[in-house]
Amino acid sequence: QDCYIGEYEDEESFAVELISEQYPKEDLGPLADYIDYERYARDLFFDGYWNERSSNGTIYVFSDR
């Protein structure tokens, strides 16, 4: 349970939330439009995070740290 982060629609949804928590849109300015959330999500789940698919199609995200 200590590793549980939350439930998300998919890996990209998790990446979007993670970026928005760390960097408010006003801080990113026009760079926010250039973030490739799909690639960022892929990298997150290569190292540091993992997920399990729920019965309703969402994913449960966990941290390795």
Secondary structure, DSSP 4 states (H G I P E B T S, - for coil): -TTEEEEESSHHHHHHHHHHHHS-HHHHGGGGGG--HHHHHHHHHHTTEEEEE-TTS-EEEEE--
